[in-house]
Amino acid sequence: MNLDKVKVFNKVKVSNAVSVRILLTLCVILTASFVLTGCSKEKNTLTVGVMTDLDSIPLIVAKQQGYFSDNVKLEIYQSPVDRDSALFSGNLDGSISDVLAVCLAKDGDFPVYATSKTYGRYGIVAGKDSGITNAKQLEGKEIGLSLNTIIEYVTDSMVSADGGDPSQLKKTSVPKIPSRLELLQNNQIDAVAMPEPYVSAAGTAGGIIVNTSDKLGINPGVMLFTKAAVEKKSDEIKAFYEAYDKAVDYINSTDQKEFMPAVIKETGLPETALTIELPQYEKTSLPEKEQVLDAMQWLYDRKLIKQAYTYEDLVKKVNE
């Protein structure tokens, strides 16, 4: 073989070697890409319904502070009826709700679980000229509320605590919370039952705050998720609660004037929410057994559910 042929041959060998190295590198990159793609788990969208009340503030703050992943979607509702309709139609994976809704859903063969307690306040506010100063005086009076919900349960509990008979109240269904406030302020109804911050807003406008749930130690508010979400989106729910806990830490260590203006803007809460005393929010924990069973018994006694349920039927820990 002459020298020129040797040079050409060597160039070919070098060229082939470089090509092989390039091909091997590309193969490694592609293989790694396929492996990572195959191993990575696509996040499911987690859609959660929130109400315009104190219970929902940690969720709104978690969203605004960027604690939630992009797959978490919050839907805001003014009415528990609208919220529950969305839940039962499959448009929500979970929601800020209450033990009564958990019981009613289960009794209607739509299994959901209370997965943590929430920290709202509920109250009865009478008209400024009504002369009503205690819950017993509501007997024979018209009160606006949402029927078969935590609001009605708390109302009955307050009336009973004051020695009154809840069956003597003239209960009028007013599902949307702002509408109740408007009726009261226009003297079109004797009293209303509402969550905070609407209770304080009504009081600031001259209404008589008759009683609040925290004074009676009543707190049946919960976060719930559907059975399907608990089974299929457990990782997403765990991450959701990690974000919730971060929001609780933030709220409890920050002047509320730093975050409440944005919360009010997003939810449409009354401006009085800016200065209202917020609850001492706590990190994720399960609702107390007594609170759950008392609310369930109220429904059962009123024949709103067909059977009684155990605590374990209604509550599930999901954030471990």
GUGULO-507396 format. One line per field, with one value per residue (C-alpha): residue number from 1; x, z, y; residue in three letters; chain. Coordinates in steps of 0.25 Angstrom, whole numbers. Each point is the difference from the previous one (the first is absolute). Layout:
REM GUGULO-507396
n = c(NUM|...) $
px = c(X|...) $
pz = c(Z|...) $
py = c(Y|...) $
res = c(ala|...) $
chain = c(A|...) $
***
This chain:
REM GUGULO-507396
n = c(1|2|3|4|5|6|7|8|9|10|11|12|13|14|15|16|17|18|19|20|21|22|23|24|25|26|27|28|29|30|31|32|33|34|35|36|37|38|39|40|41|42|43|44|45|46|47|48|49|50|51|52|53|54|55|56|57|58|59|60|61|62|63|64|65|66|67|68|69|70|71|72|73|74|75|76|77|78|79|80|81|82|83|84|85|86|87|88|89|90|91|92|93|94|95|96|97|98|99|100|101|102|103|104|105|106|107|108|109|110|111|112|113|114|115|116|117|118|119|120|121|122|123|124|125|126|127|128|129|130|131|132|133|134|135|136|137|138|139|140|141|142|143|144|145|146|147|148|149|150|151|152|153|154|155|156|157|158|159|160|161|162|163|164|165|166|167|168|169|170|171|172|173|174|175|176|177|178|179|180|181|182|183|184|185|186|187|188|189|190|191|192|193|194|195|196|197|198|199|200|201|202|203|204|205|206|207|208|209|210|211|212|213|214|215|216|217|218|219|220|221|222|223|224|225|226|227|228|229|230|231|232|233|234|235|236|237|238|239|240|241|242|243|244|245|246|247|248|249|250|251|252|253|254|255|256|257|258|259|260|261|262|263|264|265|266|267|268|269|270|271|272|273|274|275|276|277|278|279|280|281|282|283|284|285|286|287|288|289|290|291|292|293|294|295|296|297|298|299|300|301|302|303|304|305|306|307|308|309|310|311|312|313|314|315|316|317|318|319|320) $
px = c(0|6|1|-12|-9|4|-3|-14|-2|4|-9|-12|3|0|-12|-7|4|-5|-13|-1|2|-10|-10|3|-2|-13|-5|4|-8|-12|0|1|-11|-9|3|-3|-13|-4|3|-5|-15|-9|-7|-15|-8|-6|-13|-4|-13|2|-11|1|3|11|2|5|10|12|-3|-1|13|7|-4|4|13|4|-1|-9|5|-5|-9|-9|-12|-9|-15|-7|-14|-10|-10|2|-11|8|12|-6|-7|14|6|-11|1|14|6|7|10|-2|-5|-1|-13|-5|-3|-15|4|9|-12|-10|9|3|-15|-2|10|10|12|9|9|2|15|3|-7|-1|-1|-12|-10|-15|-10|-14|-2|-13|-5|4|-15|-4|2|5|12|0|-2|-13|-7|1|-12|-11|10|5|14|8|10|3|-8|6|14|10|-7|-13|6|8|-13|-8|12|0|-15|0|11|-8|-12|-8|-7|7|-13|-7|9|-5|12|1|10|9|12|9|7|1|-15|-3|9|-8|-14|5|5|-13|-8|-7|2|1|14|10|10|13|15|11|3|-14|-4|10|-4|-15|4|8|-12|-9|-5|-1|10|-8|10|12|4|13|-6|-8|12|-6|9|-6|8|9|7|-5|5|-8|4|4|10|5|3|5|7|6|13|-6|-9|13|7|-13|0|15|-3|-12|10|9|-11|-4|14|0|-13|3|13|-4|-8|-13|0|11|-9|-14|-2|4|-9|-12|2|0|-11|-9|0|-5|10|-2|8|12|0|-8|6|4|0|13|2|6|8|-8|-7|-12|-14|-3|-9|-10|-2|-2|-10|-8|-2|-3|-11|-7|-2|-4|-10|-6|-1|9|9|-5|10|10|15|12|12|8|-11|2|14|13|14|7|12|10) $
pz = c(0|-4|9|-6|2|14|3|-6|8|13|-3|-3|14|7|-6|3|14|2|-7|10|12|-5|-2|14|6|-7|4|15|-1|-6|9|12|-5|-2|14|6|-8|4|15|2|4|-6|11|0|1|14|-1|14|3|10|7|3|15|10|-3|-14|3|2|-14|-7|7|-4|-15|1|7|-11|10|-9|-12|-13|0|11|-4|9|-3|9|3|7|3|7|-10|-12|6|3|-14|-6|10|-3|-15|0|-2|13|7|13|7|13|6|13|6|-4|-15|3|6|-11|-11|6|2|-14|-5|-3|9|5|12|10|-1|9|9|-4|9|-4|9|-2|7|1|-3|3|-6|7|3|3|15|0|9|2|-8|7|-4|-15|3|-10|-7|-15|-1|-13|-2|-9|4|4|1|11|1|4|9|7|1|6|10|4|2|8|9|3|4|-12|-10|-14|-6|3|-9|-13|-9|-14|-10|-5|-6|-4|12|-5|-3|15|4|-10|6|14|-4|-7|12|-8|9|16|0|-8|3|-8|1|3|-5|-3|14|4|-13|5|14|-5|-8|13|0|14|1|8|1|-7|-1|6|13|1|-4|-13|-12|-10|-12|-8|-13|-8|-11|-9|2|-15|3|13|-8|-13|4|13|-3|-5|13|8|-7|1|15|1|-7|9|13|-6|-2|14|5|-9|5|15|-2|-9|2|-7|-6|-9|-6|3|-11|-11|7|0|-15|-4|8|1|15|7|3|15|-2|0|14|5|11|-8|7|5|-12|3|-9|-6|10|1|5|14|1|9|-10|-11|7|6|-14|-6|11|-3|-14|4|10|-10|-10|-10|-1|0|10|10|-3|8|1|-9|-11|-1|3|-7|2|-13|2|5) $
py = c(0|13|12|8|-12|-2|15|-1|-13|6|12|-9|-8|13|5|-13|1|14|-4|-12|9|10|-11|-6|13|3|-14|2|14|-6|-12|9|8|-12|-5|14|1|-14|2|14|0|10|8|-1|13|2|9|5|8|11|9|15|-2|-1|-15|3|10|-9|-6|14|4|-13|3|15|-4|-10|-12|-8|-8|5|-12|5|8|7|3|11|-1|9|-11|-14|-5|4|-6|-13|0|1|-11|-10|3|-4|13|1|-10|7|12|9|-6|-6|-13|1|0|-12|-8|5|-4|-14|-2|3|-10|10|-3|11|1|11|1|11|11|14|13|8|8|0|9|6|15|6|13|13|3|-14|1|-15|-2|-15|-12|-4|13|-5|-9|4|9|-1|-4|-1|-11|-12|-12|-14|6|3|14|-6|-10|11|9|-12|-2|15|0|-13|6|12|-9|2|-9|0|-6|13|8|5|-4|6|-6|10|-8|12|6|14|0|-3|12|9|-5|3|14|4|-5|-10|-12|-1|-7|-8|-11|2|-4|11|10|3|-1|11|8|0|4|11|5|0|-14|-7|-12|-10|-11|-7|-14|2|4|-13|-8|-5|-3|-10|6|-9|-2|-11|-8|-11|-14|0|11|-6|-13|5|14|-3|6|13|0|-1|11|8|-1|3|13|2|-1|10|10|-2|3|12|5|-2|8|11|13|-3|13|-6|-10|3|11|-11|-10|10|4|-15|-5|12|0|13|10|-2|-13|9|2|-12|-9|-12|-14|-6|-9|-13|-10|-12|-8|-9|5|-4|-12|7|11|-10|-9|11|6|-14|-2|13|-5|-13|5|9|-12|7|-13|-14|-6|4|0|-3|10|-9|0|15|3|-4|5|2|8|-10) $
res = c(met|asn|leu|asp|lys|val|lys|val|phe|asn|lys|val|lys|val|ser|asn|ala|val|ser|val|arg|ile|leu|leu|thr|leu|cys|val|ile|leu|thr|ala|ser|phe|val|leu|thr|gly|cys|ser|lys|glu|lys|asn|thr|leu|thr|val|gly|val|met|thr|asp|leu|asp|ser|ile|pro|leu|ile|val|ala|lys|gln|gln|gly|tyr|phe|ser|asp|asn|val|lys|leu|glu|ile|tyr|gln|ser|pro|val|asp|arg|asp|ser|ala|leu|phe|ser|gly|asn|leu|asp|gly|ser|ile|ser|asp|val|leu|ala|val|cys|leu|ala|lys|asp|gly|asp|phe|pro|val|tyr|ala|thr|ser|lys|thr|tyr|gly|arg|tyr|gly|ile|val|ala|gly|lys|asp|ser|gly|ile|thr|asn|ala|lys|gln|leu|glu|gly|lys|glu|ile|gly|leu|ser|leu|asn|thr|ile|ile|glu|tyr|val|thr|asp|ser|met|val|ser|ala|asp|gly|gly|asp|pro|ser|gln|leu|lys|lys|thr|ser|val|pro|lys|ile|pro|ser|arg|leu|glu|leu|leu|gln|asn|asn|gln|ile|asp|ala|val|ala|met|pro|glu|pro|tyr|val|ser|ala|ala|gly|thr|ala|gly|gly|ile|ile|val|asn|thr|ser|asp|lys|leu|gly|ile|asn|pro|gly|val|met|leu|phe|thr|lys|ala|ala|val|glu|lys|lys|ser|asp|glu|ile|lys|ala|phe|tyr|glu|ala|tyr|asp|lys|ala|val|asp|tyr|ile|asn|ser|thr|asp|gln|lys|glu|phe|met|pro|ala|val|ile|lys|glu|thr|gly|leu|pro|glu|thr|ala|leu|thr|ile|glu|leu|pro|gln|tyr|glu|lys|thr|ser|leu|pro|glu|lys|glu|gln|val|leu|asp|ala|met|gln|trp|leu|tyr|asp|arg|lys|leu|ile|lys|gln|ala|tyr|thr|tyr|glu|asp|leu|val|lys|lys|val|asn|glu) $
chain = c(A|A|A|A|A|A|A|A|A|A|A|A|A|A|A|A|A|A|A|A|A|A|A|A|A|A|A|A|A|A|A|A|A|A|A|A|A|A|A|A|A|A|A|A|A|A|A|A|A|A|A|A|A|A|A|A|A|A|A|A|A|A|A|A|A|A|A|A|A|A|A|A|A|A|A|A|A|A|A|A|A|A|A|A|A|A|A|A|A|A|A|A|A|A|A|A|A|A|A|A|A|A|A|A|A|A|A|A|A|A|A|A|A|A|A|A|A|A|A|A|A|A|A|A|A|A|A|A|A|A|A|A|A|A|A|A|A|A|A|A|A|A|A|A|A|A|A|A|A|A|A|A|A|A|A|A|A|A|A|A|A|A|A|A|A|A|A|A|A|A|A|A|A|A|A|A|A|A|A|A|A|A|A|A|A|A|A|A|A|A|A|A|A|A|A|A|A|A|A|A|A|A|A|A|A|A|A|A|A|A|A|A|A|A|A|A|A|A|A|A|A|A|A|A|A|A|A|A|A|A|A|A|A|A|A|A|A|A|A|A|A|A|A|A|A|A|A|A|A|A|A|A|A|A|A|A|A|A|A|A|A|A|A|A|A|A|A|A|A|A|A|A|A|A|A|A|A|A|A|A|A|A|A|A|A|A|A|A|A|A|A|A|A|A|A|A|A|A|A|A|A|A|A|A|A|A|A|A|A|A|A|A|A|A|A|A|A|A|A|A) $
***
